[in-house]
Amino acid sequence: MSLKAVLFDFNGVIIKDGSIHIQLIDEILVQENLQPQRVQERQAFLGISSRAYLQNLLQNRGRVVTEAYMTQLLTRKAQAYVLELEKLEKLPLYSGIEDVIFQIRSRHLKLGLVSDALSPEIEMVLTSAKLAEYFSVIVSGDDISSNKPNPEGYLLAVERLNQTYPELNLEPHECLVIEDTPAGIQAAKRAQMQVVGVANTYPFQIIHRQANWTIDYLIDLDLQRVQEVFLEKDVKSVVPEC
């Protein structure tokens, strides 16, 4: 067995934008004549999708949430997100992302991205950061019916990589995922993938209990060692079923 592809999460791995999402969700709530987020609610935002978080906020405030209503709010939020980032002199990218991409490309591995974020948000960041050309497959929240920890997004990424590169014959256990939250790690493992957890959002100890490898910073990723483990062991012996 060999490593053939690396799949990145987006929020919390490529870009540090949690405070921006919190601000935009508050703006939406006020526009909808609802109370802004409480402190304990903001803490619950870590590691879950904007869709799930906003839906919980609205339901807790007695608002009936239809799919059409939620889609409208998320579209407004995505548009506001793009405008907010355009105001910044420099995108709040996590350091080391370019070095990790260089490592991956130098080993002739395929790159993909799997996120619950909507495609306008992802496209704006990747294009502005001049990273878009490196990701041959992007699975966004627009493409899936269930958010992480459901493995749907990661399995769809494998399917799309095989469509793009028919000769690849990619299997899920030949993918490495880079994630920053328990929900994301669970989604990857349920797809039978191995995971590098980066402690950008949660403490190292929490991520360490769930990921196959854990690093403090992206720059700490030793991709050569990861490849060696892929070659040494059958994936079933290192990735427990969830």
N, C-alpha and C positions, 0 to 999 in steps of 0.2 A: 504494500500500500504506500502511496506517495501523496504528498501535499500538492494540490493542483490549483487551488483558488483561495483567496483571502477576502472575506466579507466584512465590511465595516458597518458599524452603527453610525449614526449621524450626530444627533444632539448628545453632548456629553463625551463624545469621542473625537469628532472633528472640530466642532465649534462649541464654545462655552457661552451658551445663550439662555440659560435658565432664568436669569433676572429679566430678560427682555420678554420672555413668554409670560412671566408673572405679571408684568406691567400691562401687557396687551390683554390678558384675560380680565384684569381689573377694569380696563377701559370698556371691554365688551359688557361686563356686568352692569356698569354704570349706565351705559347706553341703553341697556335693557331694563333700566329702572330697578335694578337689584343691588343689594349690598355688596361691597367689595369683599375680597377674600379675608378670612380671619387667619391669624398666625398659624393655628393648627392645621388649617386647610392648606396653606402654602407648604407646610412641611410634607404633606401627603402628596404634593406634586412630583416629588423626586421619583423618577423611574417609571412613571406611567405616561401614557399618551395624552396629548392635549384633548383629544376626543373624549376619552374616558374621564379625565379630570373635570373638564367643563361640564360634561353630562351629570356628574355627581354634584357639582356646585349648583347647577340649575334645579335638579331634583330636590336637593336639600332646601332650596328656597321656594319650593312649591310650584315650580314651572313645569308644565307638560312639555316633554321633549320628543318631538317627532324627528324622523330621519331628515326630512326636508329642512326643518328648523336648524338642526345641528349642522347640516352641510352649509347652510347659509352663514352661520356664525363662524365656522372654521374657515370658510372662504374669505370672509372679512378679516379674520385674524391673520391669515396667510398674506393677504395684501398689505396689511398694516406692518407685518413683520419685515417684508421686503423694503417698505418705505423707511422703517426704523433703521435697518442696517445700512441703507444708502446714506444716512446722515453721519455715519461713523467714518472717521479718517482711516481706521484700520479694523478689519474684522477680528473678533476675539477668537481666533483659531487656537487650538491647543498646540503648544510647541512640540516639535518632533514629527508632525504629520508628514511633512515632505520627506524627511529622512526615512520613515517607515515605508512610504510609497516607493522610494528609490530602492530600498532593500528588496521589496516584493518584485518590482519590475526587473531588477538585475538577476533575479532567479527565474525569470520567465513564467511567473505565476499570474493567473487572471485576477482582476480586481472587480469587486462588486460592492454595492451599498444597499443595506436593508434598514429601513426606518419607518416609524409610524408617522413621521412628519409628512406634510403635503409636498407635492412635487415643486410648486413655485418657490417654496422656501429652500429646498435642497438645490435646485437649479441656480438660484440667485447666488448662494454661497459658493458653490463649486465653480461657477463661471467667474465670479469676482476674484476668487482665490487662485484662478488658473489651474484648477484641479480636475475640471470636468472631463478632459480628454483621457484621463487615466482610468475612469470607471466605465467599463464596457457594459455593465448592467446596473440599473438602479431600480429598486423596488421601494415605492413610497406608500404612504397611507392611502393614496388614491387607488392603489392596485389590489388592496386586500380587504377582506370582510371582517377579519378578526385581528386585533392588535396583540402584541407580545404580552404574555408569555406563549401565546399560540404560535406554533412554528410555521404557519402559512407563508409568511414573508420570506423566510430562509429557504423553504422548499421551492417557492416560486423563483427565487434567484438561481437555484440550480437548474431549473427547467429552462430559464431564459439564457443562461450561459451555454447550455447544450444546444439551444437554438442558434445562438450566435457563433458557437464553435462546435459544429457537429462532430469533429474529430476528437474532441476533448473527452467524451464519454464520462462526464463528471458524475460522481456519486456523492451524496451528502457527507459521508465519512471522509471524503478527500478535501473537505473545506475546513479552513480555520476562520473563526469569527472573533472580532475584536469588539467587546461590549463593556459597558460601564455600570449596568444595573442588574439586580437579581432577575427581574422580569425578562430582560434581554438574554441573559445567560440561560435561563430556563427554556426560552424559545429555541435557542441554538441547540441545546442539548436534546430537546425533544425532537429536533430534526436530525439527531445523531451526528452532530458536529462537535468538534473540540473548540474550546473557548479560551482566549486570553482576556482576562478581566483587568481593566485599567481603573485605578482608584481615583477617578476624577470626580465622581459624584457621591459614592459611598465610601466609608472607611475601608482600608485595606483588609482588615480582618473579616468583614462581611463578604467582600468579593472573594477573598481567599478560600472561604468555605465552600464556594460553589464552582469557581472556574478551574480549568485544568492548569493554567498558569496565571499568576497575578503579578502585575507590575504597578509601580507608583506613577510612572510617566511613560508615554509612548516611546520615548527615546530609549527606554530600558529594554525594549523588545529584542530578544536574541533569536532572530528568525532561523538562523543556522541550527541552533539547538532544537527548535521546534520541528524543523524538517527531519532532523535525526530521529526524533521520537516517532514521527509518522512512519519512518522506515523501519524502526525497531519493533514496533508493537502493533498488534491488530487493534483497530479502533474500539472494538467491543470490550477490550480489557482495560481501557482507560476512560471510556465515556459510559457512565452508568445510565441505565434507562430511567427516565423520569415518569 
